[in-house]
Amino acid sequence: MNDIAKKWLDYAKADLEVAEVLVKNPKSKYSLQLAVLHCHQAIEKILKTIIVNKGVEPKRTHDLIKLLLDSKQKLSPELKEYLERLNIHYHPARYPDIHYKEGIIKYSKETVFYHFKQTKKLFKWLEKGLKLKK
């Protein structure tokens, strides 16, 4: 793995760690939505790790679907469905002043635990693929 890819992976792992801290020990009403934002960021950054590791500059996007296509990773239907579900959580968690047709997403503890569990599963699968291609 090249040095830039290693940095992307370190950042991806850090986002996953922060999500876990926020899930396990929320400090405010925003902790839960920020946990989901960090789940999104962890997957975004590990996909960018895969892309960079192939010697390609990743697009400046937060769209997980586009990044998945660029990474050329093949996900199981279950993991792909989850990636699509997670993809919508970038903007609502990050920008409180944006108005959405569907309204603001409510982040319950159950929803956030689901996202964290699924994010860890997807992250491990993507990371395993990275290590196999050393």
TIMI-2910 file (N, C-alpha, C, CB; in pm, 1 decimal, decimal comma, always signed):
<rs>
+----------+----------+----------+----------+----------+----------+----------+----------+----------+----------+----------+----------+------+
!      n_x !      n_y !      n_z !     ca_x !     ca_y !     ca_z !      c_x !      c_y !      c_z !     cb_x !     cb_y !     cb_z ! resn !
+----------+----------+----------+----------+----------+----------+----------+----------+----------+----------+----------+----------+------+
!    +84,9 !   -118,3 !     +0,0 !     +0,0 !     +0,0 !     +0,0 !    +89,1 !   +124,0 !     +0,0 !    -96,4 !     +0,1 !   +122,8 !  Met !
!    +57,2 !   +220,4 !    -86,1 !   +139,2 !   +340,6 !    -92,7 !   +111,9 !   +432,6 !    +27,0 !   +113,3 !   +415,4 !   -224,3 !  Asn !
!   +199,8 !   +530,6 !    +48,6 !   +191,4 !   +617,3 !   +166,1 !    +62,6 !   +698,6 !   +172,0 !   +309,1 !   +710,6 !   +168,6 !  Asp !
!    +17,8 !   +747,2 !    +58,2 !   -105,2 !   +827,1 !    +57,4 !   -224,7 !   +739,5 !    +92,8 !   -126,4 !   +894,0 !    -80,7 !  Ile !
!   -227,5 !   +618,9 !    +40,5 !   -336,2 !   +525,6 !    +73,6 !   -334,9 !   +493,0 !   +222,6 !   -324,0 !   +395,6 !     -9,5 !  Ala !
!   -216,9 !   +477,6 !   +280,7 !   -207,1 !   +451,4 !   +424,9 !   -266,5 !   +566,1 !   +505,5 !    -60,6 !   +429,1 !   +465,7 !  Lys !
!   -240,5 !   +689,9 !   +461,7 !   -297,7 !   +805,6 !   +531,8 !   -449,8 !   +805,7 !   +521,7 !   -241,2 !   +936,7 !   +474,5 !  Lys !
!   -502,2 !   +776,5 !   +401,8 !   -647,8 !   +769,4 !   +385,8 !   -705,3 !   +662,6 !   +479,6 !   -685,5 !   +738,1 !   +237,8 !  Trp !
!   -639,4 !   +547,5 !   +487,0 !   -687,6 !   +439,6 !   +572,4 !   -683,6 !   +479,9 !   +719,7 !   -604,4 !   +313,2 !   +550,0 !  Leu !
!   -576,8 !   +547,4 !   +760,7 !   -568,9 !   +595,5 !   +899,6 !   -685,1 !   +689,6 !   +931,7 !   -434,5 !   +667,5 !   +924,1 !  Asp !
!   -715,8 !   +779,7 !   +839,7 !   -826,2 !   +873,2 !   +860,0 !   -959,9 !   +797,9 !   +863,9 !   -827,6 !   +980,3 !   +748,0 !  Tyr !
!   -975,1 !   +698,8 !   +778,4 !  -1098,6 !   +619,0 !   +776,3 !  -1117,5 !   +548,0 !   +910,5 !  -1095,2 !   +515,2 !   +660,2 !  Ala !
!  -1010,4 !   +488,8 !   +960,7 !  -1016,9 !   +420,4 !  +1090,1 !  -1047,7 !   +518,6 !  +1202,6 !   -885,0 !   +347,4 !  +1118,8 !  Lys !
!   -992,2 !   +638,9 !  +1195,2 !  -1018,5 !   +740,6 !  +1297,3 !  -1166,1 !   +779,5 !  +1297,2 !   -930,5 !   +865,3 !  +1273,8 !  Ala !
!  -1225,8 !   +792,8 !  +1179,1 !  -1369,0 !   +824,3 !  +1173,5 !  -1452,6 !   +712,3 !  +1233,9 !  -1412,6 !   +849,7 !  +1028,8 !  Asp !
!  -1414,7 !   +589,3 !  +1210,3 !  -1486,8 !   +476,0 !  +1268,8 !  -1474,6 !   +477,9 !  +1421,6 !  -1432,8 !   +342,3 !  +1212,1 !  Leu !
!  -1355,9 !   +511,7 !  +1471,1 !  -1335,1 !   +521,4 !  +1616,3 !  -1420,9 !   +632,1 !  +1677,0 !  -1186,6 !   +547,0 !  +1647,7 !  Glu !
!  -1425,9 !   +746,6 !  +1611,9 !  -1506,4 !   +858,5 !  +1662,0 !  -1654,1 !   +820,4 !  +1663,1 !  -1484,2 !   +985,3 !  +1575,5 !  Val !
!  -1700,1 !   +752,8 !  +1557,9 !  -1839,4 !   +707,7 !  +1553,8 !  -1869,0 !   +618,7 !  +1674,1 !  -1868,8 !   +631,7 !  +1421,8 !  Ala !
!  -1777,5 !   +529,5 !  +1705,3 !  -1797,9 !   +439,1 !  +1819,3 !  -1807,1 !   +515,9 !  +1950,2 !  -1684,6 !   +336,8 !  +1827,4 !  Glu !
!  -1721,1 !   +613,8 !  +1969,3 !  -1724,2 !   +695,7 !  +2091,0 !  -1858,7 !   +766,8 !  +2103,0 !  -1608,4 !   +798,9 !  +2090,7 !  Val !
!  -1905,7 !   +825,3 !  +1993,1 !  -2032,6 !   +897,9 !  +1994,4 !  -2152,4 !   +805,5 !  +2016,4 !  -2049,9 !   +973,8 !  +1864,4 !  Leu !
!  -2145,7 !   +685,2 !  +1961,2 !  -2253,4 !   +588,2 !  +1980,1 !  -2258,2 !   +540,9 !  +2124,8 !  -2235,4 !   +468,4 !  +1885,6 !  Val !
!  -2144,0 !   +510,9 !  +2180,4 !  -2138,4 !   +454,4 !  +2315,1 !  -2154,2 !   +557,5 !  +2425,1 !  -2009,4 !   +382,6 !  +2334,1 !  Lys !
!  -2120,5 !   +682,9 !  +2395,5 !  -2121,1 !   +784,7 !  +2500,5 !  -2169,8 !   +918,7 !  +2445,1 !  -1980,2 !   +800,0 !  +2561,8 !  Asn !
!  -2295,3 !   +925,7 !  +2402,4 !  -2344,1 !  +1051,9 !  +2346,7 !  -2346,4 !  +1161,4 !  +2452,4 !  -2483,9 !  +1033,6 !  +2287,5 !  Pro !
!  -2300,4 !  +1279,2 !  +2416,0 !  -2292,8 !  +1391,5 !  +2509,3 !  -2401,2 !  +1495,9 !  +2485,6 !  -2157,6 !  +1456,8 !  +2499,7 !  Lys !
!  -2458,4 !  +1496,9 !  +2367,1 !  -2562,7 !  +1595,1 !  +2337,5 !  -2661,8 !  +1534,4 !  +2238,9 !  -2501,4 !  +1726,5 !  +2280,5 !  Ser !
!  -2765,3 !  +1611,4 !  +2207,3 !  -2865,0 !  +1562,5 !  +2111,7 !  -2806,7 !  +1548,3 !  +1971,7 !  -2985,1 !  +1656,1 !  +2108,3 !  Lys !
!  -2690,8 !  +1606,0 !  +1947,7 !  -2627,4 !  +1597,0 !  +1816,3 !  -2529,5 !  +1480,5 !  +1804,5 !  -2555,6 !  +1725,5 !  +1786,1 !  Tyr !
!  -2497,1 !  +1418,0 !  +1914,4 !  -2399,1 !  +1308,9 !  +1912,0 !  -2441,5 !  +1195,8 !  +1819,4 !  -2377,9 !  +1254,6 !  +2052,2 !  Ser !
!  -2569,4 !  +1163,6 !  +1819,2 !  -2616,6 !  +1051,0 !  +1738,2 !  -2606,8 !  +1081,2 !  +1589,7 !  -2760,3 !  +1016,1 !  +1774,4 !  Leu !
!  -2650,6 !  +1200,3 !  +1548,1 !  -2640,4 !  +1231,7 !  +1405,5 !  -2495,0 !  +1244,5 !  +1363,6 !  -2716,1 !  +1360,8 !  +1373,1 !  Gln !
!  -2409,4 !  +1293,7 !  +1451,4 !  -2267,1 !  +1303,0 !  +1418,1 !  -2202,9 !  +1164,8 !  +1410,6 !  -2193,8 !  +1389,3 !  +1521,2 !  Leu !
!  -2252,6 !  +1070,5 !  +1489,3 !  -2202,2 !   +932,8 !  +1480,6 !  -2228,8 !   +876,8 !  +1340,8 !  -2268,5 !   +842,4 !  +1589,1 !  Ala !
!  -2347,4 !   +902,7 !  +1287,9 !  -2380,5 !   +854,0 !  +1153,2 !  -2296,1 !   +926,3 !  +1048,9 !  -2531,3 !   +873,6 !  +1123,1 !  Val !
!  -2273,2 !  +1055,5 !  +1068,6 !  -2184,3 !  +1129,2 !   +977,5 !  -2045,7 !  +1064,3 !   +974,9 !  -2173,3 !  +1278,5 !  +1020,2 !  Leu !
!  -1993,8 !  +1027,5 !  +1090,3 !  -1860,7 !   +964,0 !  +1094,7 !  -1864,0 !   +822,7 !  +1034,9 !  -1809,1 !   +958,0 !  +1240,5 !  His !
!  -1976,7 !   +754,9 !  +1044,5 !  -1990,7 !   +625,9 !   +974,8 !  -1977,7 !   +649,5 !   +824,6 !  -2128,3 !   +557,4 !  +1008,6 !  Cys !
!  -2047,7 !   +749,5 !   +775,1 !  -2040,7 !   +783,8 !   +632,6 !  -1897,7 !   +818,5 !   +594,4 !  -2135,2 !   +901,7 !   +599,4 !  His !
!  -1832,9 !   +901,1 !   +675,1 !  -1696,4 !   +943,2 !   +645,6 !  -1599,4 !   +825,5 !   +646,0 !  -1651,1 !  +1047,8 !   +746,2 !  Gln !
!  -1619,1 !   +731,1 !   +736,9 !  -1531,5 !   +613,3 !   +741,8 !  -1540,6 !   +533,4 !   +612,2 !  -1568,1 !   +523,6 !   +861,7 !  Ala !
!  -1662,1 !   +514,2 !   +562,9 !  -1679,6 !   +438,7 !   +438,7 !  -1629,1 !   +520,2 !   +320,2 !  -1827,9 !   +400,4 !   +418,3 !  Ile !
!  -1658,3 !   +648,7 !   +318,6 !  -1607,3 !   +734,9 !   +210,9 !  -1454,9 !   +726,7 !   +203,8 !  -1651,9 !   +881,7 !   +232,5 !  Glu !
!  -1389,9 !   +735,9 !   +317,2 !  -1243,4 !   +738,8 !   +318,6 !  -1180,9 !   +603,1 !   +288,9 !  -1194,6 !   +788,0 !   +452,3 !  Lys !
!  -1245,4 !   +494,2 !   +328,6 !  -1186,4 !   +364,7 !   +292,4 !  -1205,3 !   +338,6 !   +142,8 !  -1250,0 !   +249,9 !   +375,8 !  Ile !
!  -1315,4 !   +385,8 !    +85,6 !  -1330,5 !   +374,6 !    -60,2 !  -1224,7 !   +458,2 !   -131,4 !  -1471,9 !   +419,2 !   -104,1 !  Leu !
!  -1196,1 !   +576,2 !    -79,3 !  -1091,7 !   +659,8 !   -137,8 !   -954,0 !   +595,2 !   -118,4 !  -1094,3 !   +800,9 !    -75,1 !  Lys !
!   -935,5 !   +523,5 !     -8,6 !   -811,5 !   +447,8 !    +13,4 !   -791,8 !   +347,8 !    -99,3 !   -814,2 !   +374,9 !   +150,5 !  Thr !
!   -896,5 !   +274,0 !   -130,4 !   -890,1 !   +172,1 !   -235,5 !   -855,5 !   +236,4 !   -369,4 !  -1024,2 !    +95,6 !   -245,7 !  Ile !
!   -919,5 !   +349,2 !   -398,7 !   -896,4 !   +418,9 !   -524,8 !   -752,7 !   +469,5 !   -532,8 !   -994,9 !   +535,7 !   -540,6 !  Ile !
!   -706,5 !   +534,5 !   -427,2 !   -569,4 !   +588,3 !   -423,2 !   -467,2 !   +476,2 !   -431,3 !   -546,9 !   +670,6 !   -295,0 !  Val !
!   -497,4 !   +364,2 !   -368,6 !   -405,4 !   +251,0 !   -369,9 !   -385,9 !   +196,0 !   -511,0 !   -456,3 !   +141,0 !   -277,8 !  Asn !
!   -480,4 !   +224,6 !   -599,7 !   -468,9 !   +183,8 !   -740,0 !   -396,1 !   +289,0 !   -823,6 !   -607,6 !   +157,7 !   -798,9 !  Lys !
!   -348,4 !   +394,7 !   -756,7 !   -274,8 !   +499,3 !   -827,1 !   -363,5 !   +602,6 !   -895,0 !   -186,1 !   +437,5 !   -928,7 !  Gly !
!   -490,4 !   +609,3 !   -853,6 !   -585,8 !   +701,5 !   -913,9 !   -623,3 !   +808,9 !   -811,4 !   -712,6 !   +625,7 !   -963,9 !  Val !
!   -636,7 !   +931,0 !   -857,9 !   -681,4 !  +1041,0 !   -771,5 !   -832,0 !  +1025,9 !   -749,1 !   -647,4 !  +1181,6 !   -835,0 !  Glu !
!   -876,9 !  +1021,0 !   -622,8 !  -1021,3 !  +1006,6 !   -600,1 !  -1095,3 !  +1136,1 !   -633,1 !  -1048,9 !   +966,1 !   -454,1 !  Pro !
!  -1218,1 !  +1121,8 !   -679,1 !  -1301,7 !  +1238,3 !   -706,2 !  -1330,6 !  +1310,4 !   -575,3 !  -1433,9 !  +1197,1 !   -777,0 !  Lys !
!  -1347,5 !  +1439,8 !   -584,8 !  -1385,3 !  +1519,0 !   -467,1 !  -1537,1 !  +1514,1 !   -453,5 !  -1334,4 !  +1667,7 !   -478,7 !  Arg !
!  -1581,8 !  +1404,0 !   -397,7 !  -1724,6 !  +1381,5 !   -379,3 !  -1747,6 !  +1308,8 !   -248,3 !  -1783,7 !  +1301,4 !   -497,1 !  Thr !
!  -1869,1 !  +1322,4 !   -198,5 !  -1909,0 !  +1248,0 !    -79,0 !  -2009,1 !  +1139,2 !   -115,4 !  -1969,0 !  +1342,8 !    +26,6 !  His !
!  -2030,9 !  +1121,3 !   -244,3 !  -2127,6 !  +1024,1 !   -294,2 !  -2066,2 !   +884,4 !   -290,1 !  -2172,9 !  +1059,9 !   -438,2 !  Asp !
!  -2114,3 !   +802,8 !   -197,5 !  -2058,2 !   +668,9 !   -178,3 !  -2081,8 !   +578,8 !   -298,9 !  -2117,9 !   +604,7 !    -54,3 !  Leu !
!  -2190,8 !   +599,7 !   -369,7 !  -2220,8 !   +517,9 !   -487,6 !  -2117,8 !   +544,8 !   -597,7 !  -2364,5 !   +546,9 !   -539,4 !  Ile !
!  -2088,4 !   +671,9 !   -621,1 !  -1986,9 !   +707,5 !   -721,9 !  -1850,3 !   +653,3 !   -682,4 !  -1979,6 !   +860,8 !   -740,1 !  Lys !
!  -1817,7 !   +665,3 !   -553,8 !  -1687,4 !   +616,2 !   -507,2 !  -1679,2 !   +464,0 !   -517,7 !  -1662,2 !   +660,5 !   -361,7 !  Leu !
!  -1788,2 !   +396,6 !   -488,8 !  -1790,1 !   +250,3 !   -503,6 !  -1763,3 !   +212,4 !   -648,5 !  -1925,8 !   +191,5 !   -456,9 !  Leu !
!  -1828,1 !   +279,8 !   -741,3 !  -1805,2 !   +252,5 !   -884,1 !  -1659,5 !   +277,5 !   -921,4 !  -1897,8 !   +339,6 !   -971,6 !  Leu !
!  -1604,3 !   +389,4 !   -873,4 !  -1464,3 !   +421,5 !   -902,8 !  -1367,4 !   +321,2 !   -841,1 !  -1431,5 !   +560,9 !   -853,1 !  Asp !
!  -1404,7 !   +264,9 !   -726,8 !  -1316,9 !   +168,9 !   -659,1 !  -1319,4 !    +31,9 !   -727,0 !  -1357,7 !   +154,6 !   -512,5 !  Ser !
!  -1425,5 !     +8,1 !   -805,8 !  -1445,4 !   -119,1 !   -875,9 !  -1463,8 !   -237,3 !   -779,2 !  -1326,8 !   -146,3 !   -968,0 !  Lys !
!  -1509,6 !   -207,4 !   -657,6 !  -1537,3 !   -313,0 !   -559,9 !  -1674,3 !   -372,5 !   -587,3 !  -1529,8 !   -258,3 !   -414,8 !  Gln !
!  -1685,3 !   -500,4 !   -574,2 !  -1811,8 !   -571,0 !   -590,7 !  -1863,0 !   -606,9 !   -451,4 !  -1795,2 !   -699,2 !   -680,8 !  Lys !
!  -1977,3 !   -551,8 !   -415,9 !  -2035,8 !   -579,5 !   -285,3 !  -2148,6 !   -680,9 !   -299,2 !  -2087,5 !   -449,8 !   -220,0 !  Leu !
!  -2173,5 !   -752,0 !   -191,5 !  -2290,9 !   -839,2 !   -187,4 !  -2414,2 !   -749,3 !   -195,2 !  -2292,8 !   -929,1 !    -56,7 !  Ser !
!  -2527,3 !   -803,8 !   -235,8 !  -2649,5 !   -721,5 !   -240,5 !  -2680,7 !   -656,0 !   -105,5 !  -2768,6 !   -807,2 !   -284,5 !  Pro !
!  -2657,4 !   -727,6 !     +3,4 !  -2683,1 !   -673,7 !   +137,6 !  -2593,5 !   -552,9 !   +166,5 !  -2660,8 !   -782,7 !   +244,4 !  Glu !
!  -2463,6 !   -564,9 !   +139,2 !  -2371,8 !   -454,2 !   +166,0 !  -2396,8 !   -337,0 !    +72,5 !  -2227,5 !   -500,9 !   +152,9 !  Leu !
!  -2430,4 !   -365,2 !    -52,5 !  -2459,7 !   -257,8 !   -147,2 !  -2585,1 !   -182,0 !   -105,0 !  -2476,9 !   -314,3 !   -289,4 !  Lys !
!  -2684,6 !   -254,9 !    -60,2 !  -2807,7 !   -191,2 !    -11,7 !  -2776,9 !   -101,1 !   +108,1 !  -2913,2 !   -298,4 !    +27,0 !  Glu !
!  -2691,5 !   -151,3 !   +198,2 !  -2656,4 !    -67,7 !   +314,0 !  -2580,8 !    +58,3 !   +269,9 !  -2570,8 !   -148,3 !   +414,8 !  Tyr !
!  -2486,6 !    +43,8 !   +179,2 !  -2410,5 !   +159,6 !   +130,2 !  -2506,6 !   +264,7 !    +73,8 !  -2307,3 !   +116,1 !    +21,5 !  Leu !
!  -2607,0 !   +220,7 !     +0,5 !  -2706,5 !   +313,2 !    -54,1 !  -2785,6 !   +381,0 !    +57,2 !  -2801,8 !   +239,3 !   -148,6 !  Glu !
!  -2816,4 !   +309,1 !   +162,1 !  -2888,9 !   +367,5 !   +276,9 !  -2802,0 !   +469,2 !   +349,9 !  -2933,8 !   +256,7 !   +375,2 !  Arg !
!  -2674,9 !   +437,9 !   +366,5 !  -2583,8 !   +528,3 !   +436,7 !  -2556,2 !   +653,9 !   +355,2 !  -2452,6 !   +457,2 !   +468,4 !  Leu !
!  -2558,7 !   +642,2 !   +225,6 !  -2522,1 !   +752,5 !   +136,7 !  -2603,1 !   +878,9 !   +162,7 !  -2539,9 !   +710,4 !     -6,9 !  Asn !
!  -2728,7 !   +865,6 !   +200,1 !  -2813,8 !   +983,1 !   +218,9 !  -2784,5 !  +1060,0 !   +347,0 !  -2957,3 !   +941,7 !   +218,6 !  Ile !
!  -2699,3 !  +1007,5 !   +432,6 !  -2679,9 !  +1068,6 !   +564,2 !  -2567,2 !  +1171,0 !   +571,7 !  -2654,0 !   +962,4 !   +663,4 !  His !
!  -2500,9 !  +1198,8 !   +462,9 !  -2390,9 !  +1295,7 !   +469,5 !  -2440,6 !  +1437,7 !   +495,3 !  -2310,6 !  +1292,4 !   +340,1 !  Tyr !
!  -2527,3 !  +1488,3 !   +411,6 !  -2568,7 !  +1628,1 !   +421,7 !  -2656,9 !  +1660,0 !   +542,4 !  -2640,9 !  +1666,4 !   +298,0 !  His !
!  -2759,1 !  +1580,0 !   +573,9 !  -2842,5 !  +1616,5 !   +688,8 !  -2765,2 !  +1624,9 !   +819,8 !  -2953,9 !  +1517,2 !   +703,7 !  Pro !
!  -2666,8 !  +1538,5 !   +838,3 !  -2590,3 !  +1539,3 !   +962,9 !  -2488,5 !  +1653,1 !   +965,8 !  -2519,3 !  +1405,6 !   +981,9 !  Ala !
!  -2450,2 !  +1700,2 !   +849,8 !  -2344,0 !  +1799,8 !   +843,3 !  -2394,2 !  +1943,7 !   +830,4 !  -2254,6 !  +1768,8 !   +728,4 !  Arg !
!  -2506,7 !  +1960,6 !   +764,4 !  -2556,0 !  +2095,3 !   +735,7 !  -2696,6 !  +2113,2 !   +792,4 !  -2555,5 !  +2122,2 !   +583,5 !  Tyr !
!  -2708,8 !  +2173,7 !   +910,0 !  -2839,9 !  +2185,4 !   +974,8 !  -2934,6 !  +2285,7 !   +908,4 !  -2820,9 !  +2224,2 !  +1117,8 !  Pro !
!  -2884,5 !  +2369,2 !   +821,3 !  -2968,5 !  +2473,0 !   +761,8 !  -3023,6 !  +2437,8 !   +624,5 !  -2891,2 !  +2599,2 !   +751,7 !  Asp !
!  -2997,8 !  +2316,7 !   +578,0 !  -3049,5 !  +2273,9 !   +448,3 !  -3191,5 !  +2220,7 !   +468,0 !  -2956,9 !  +2165,0 !   +383,4 !  Ile !
!  -3281,0 !  +2258,6 !   +379,9 !  -3418,3 !  +2209,9 !   +386,0 !  -3432,6 !  +2091,7 !   +290,2 !  -3520,0 !  +2323,4 !   +350,8 !  His !
!  -3492,1 !  +1985,3 !   +340,3 !  -3507,0 !  +1862,8 !   +263,7 !  -3654,0 !  +1836,1 !   +234,9 !  -3444,6 !  +1744,6 !   +338,4 !  Tyr !
!  -3679,7 !  +1781,9 !   +117,3 !  -3817,3 !  +1746,6 !    +80,1 !  -3877,7 !  +1650,6 !   +182,7 !  -3820,9 !  +1683,1 !    -61,2 !  Lys !
!  -3797,2 !  +1555,9 !   +228,1 !  -3846,2 !  +1453,8 !   +320,4 !  -3841,8 !  +1499,5 !   +465,4 !  -3765,6 !  +1327,3 !   +304,9 !  Glu !
!  -3788,0 !  +1616,7 !   +492,0 !  -3773,0 !  +1663,9 !   +628,9 !  -3642,4 !  +1615,3 !   +689,1 !  -3890,5 !  +1617,9 !   +714,3 !  Gly !
!  -3609,6 !  +1665,7 !   +803,4 !  -3485,2 !  +1628,4 !   +871,7 !  -3496,8 !  +1484,5 !   +922,6 !  -3454,4 !  +1726,5 !   +989,8 !  Ile !
!  -3392,0 !  +1409,4 !   +906,4 !  -3387,3 !  +1271,4 !   +953,2 !  -3372,9 !  +1272,2 !  +1105,1 !  -3270,1 !  +1192,7 !   +886,0 !  Ile !
!  -3453,3 !  +1191,8 !  +1171,1 !  -3444,4 !  +1177,6 !  +1317,1 !  -3350,5 !  +1061,4 !  +1348,7 !  -3586,3 !  +1154,1 !  +1381,2 !  Lys !
!  -3256,4 !  +1085,1 !  +1435,8 !  -3157,2 !   +983,8 !  +1469,8 !  -3186,6 !   +926,1 !  +1608,1 !  -3014,6 !  +1043,1 !  +1465,0 !  Tyr !
!  -3252,5 !   +812,9 !  +1610,4 !  -3277,6 !   +744,0 !  +1736,6 !  -3155,7 !   +658,2 !  +1769,8 !  -3407,7 !   +656,7 !  +1728,9 !  Ser !
!  -3147,9 !   +615,5 !  +1893,8 !  -3037,6 !   +527,1 !  +1933,6 !  -3039,8 !   +398,3 !  +1851,5 !  -3046,0 !   +494,3 !  +2084,6 !  Lys !
!  -3157,4 !   +345,4 !  +1826,1 !  -3169,1 !   +221,3 !  +1749,8 !  -3115,9 !   +240,2 !  +1607,6 !  -3315,7 !   +173,9 !  +1746,2 !  Glu !
!  -3153,3 !   +351,2 !  +1545,1 !  -3107,6 !   +380,3 !  +1409,0 !  -2956,6 !   +393,8 !  +1404,7 !  -3173,2 !   +508,3 !  +1356,0 !  Thr !
!  -2901,8 !   +463,5 !  +1500,8 !  -2757,4 !   +488,0 !  +1503,7 !  -2680,8 !   +358,8 !  +1532,6 !  -2723,2 !   +594,8 !  +1609,4 !  Val !
!  -2730,7 !   +276,5 !  +1624,3 !  -2665,7 !   +147,9 !  +1649,5 !  -2667,1 !    +62,4 !  +1524,0 !  -2734,6 !    +73,7 !  +1765,2 !  Phe !
!  -2778,4 !    +62,9 !  +1451,6 !  -2786,6 !     -9,9 !  +1325,4 !  -2679,1 !    +38,5 !  +1227,5 !  -2926,5 !     +6,4 !  +1263,5 !  Tyr !
!  -2669,6 !   +170,0 !  +1210,5 !  -2571,4 !   +224,0 !  +1116,2 !  -2428,5 !   +191,5 !  +1159,6 !  -2588,8 !   +375,6 !  +1102,8 !  His !
!  -2402,5 !   +200,5 !  +1287,0 !  -2266,6 !   +171,2 !  +1333,5 !  -2232,1 !    +24,1 !  +1309,6 !  -2252,0 !   +205,9 !  +1483,4 !  Phe !
!  -2324,2 !    -64,9 !  +1342,8 !  -2301,3 !   -209,0 !  +1323,6 !  -2278,2 !   -241,2 !  +1175,8 !  -2421,3 !   -290,6 !  +1377,6 !  Lys !
!  -2363,7 !   -187,6 !  +1089,2 !  -2351,9 !   -213,5 !   +946,5 !  -2226,2 !   -149,0 !   +887,8 !  -2475,7 !   -162,6 !   +873,8 !  Gln !
!  -2191,9 !    -30,7 !   +936,3 !  -2070,7 !    +36,7 !   +889,2 !  -1948,2 !    -45,9 !   +923,2 !  -2058,7 !   +177,2 !   +950,5 !  Thr !
!  -1942,2 !    -97,7 !  +1044,8 !  -1828,0 !   -182,1 !  +1082,4 !  -1818,1 !   -305,1 !   +992,8 !  -1839,6 !   -225,2 !  +1229,3 !  Lys !
!  -1930,9 !   -364,5 !   +963,3 !  -1933,4 !   -483,6 !   +877,1 !  -1882,2 !   -449,7 !   +736,5 !  -2077,2 !   -541,9 !   +869,0 !  Lys !
!  -1931,9 !   -341,6 !   +678,6 !  -1889,5 !   -298,4 !   +546,0 !  -1742,3 !   -257,3 !   +546,7 !  -1977,0 !   -182,2 !   +497,3 !  Leu !
!  -1702,0 !   -184,5 !   +649,5 !  -1563,0 !   -139,7 !   +661,0 !  -1468,2 !   -259,3 !   +664,2 !  -1544,3 !    -53,4 !   +787,4 !  Phe !
!  -1499,3 !   -358,4 !   +746,7 !  -1413,7 !   -477,6 !   +756,8 !  -1403,9 !   -549,8 !   +622,8 !  -1467,6 !   -573,7 !   +864,1 !  Lys !
!  -1515,2 !   -558,8 !   +550,8 !  -1514,7 !   -625,0 !   +420,9 !  -1425,7 !   -549,7 !   +322,7 !  -1657,4 !   -636,2 !   +365,6 !  Trp !
!  -1439,0 !   -417,0 !   +318,6 !  -1355,8 !   -336,8 !   +228,0 !  -1208,6 !   -342,5 !   +267,4 !  -1403,6 !   -191,4 !   +226,8 !  Leu !
!  -1181,7 !   -337,3 !   +396,9 !  -1043,7 !   -344,3 !   +445,0 !   -981,1 !   -479,7 !   +413,5 !  -1038,4 !   -317,9 !   +595,7 !  Glu !
!  -1057,7 !   -585,0 !   +426,8 !  -1007,5 !   -719,4 !   +394,9 !   -965,6 !   -725,6 !   +247,9 !  -1115,7 !   -827,5 !   +425,3 !  Lys !
!  -1045,9 !   -668,0 !   +160,3 !  -1012,4 !   -663,4 !    +19,8 !   -886,4 !   -586,0 !     -7,5 !  -1124,2 !   -604,7 !    -56,9 !  Gly !
!   -864,7 !   -480,8 !    +69,4 !   -741,6 !   -401,7 !    +55,5 !   -619,9 !   -486,2 !    +90,3 !   -746,7 !   -276,3 !   +145,5 !  Leu !
!   -629,8 !   -558,2 !   +199,8 !   -515,1 !   -638,6 !   +246,1 !   -485,0 !   -754,5 !   +153,1 !   -541,0 !   -692,0 !   +386,0 !  Lys !
!   -587,4 !   -808,1 !    +88,2 !   -565,8 !   -918,5 !     -7,3 !   -491,1 !   -872,2 !   -131,8 !   -700,0 !   -980,4 !    -48,3 !  Leu !
!   -497,3 !   -742,4 !   -161,7 !   -436,6 !   -690,2 !   -285,4 !   -302,0 !   -624,6 !   -262,3 !   -529,3 !   -590,8 !   -350,3 !  Lys !
!   -234,9 !   -657,2 !   -154,1 !   -103,8 !   -597,5 !   -124,9 !     -3,3 !   -634,2 !   -231,4 !    -52,9 !   -642,3 !    +12,3 !  Lys !
+----------+----------+----------+----------+----------+----------+----------+----------+----------+----------+----------+----------+------+
</rs>
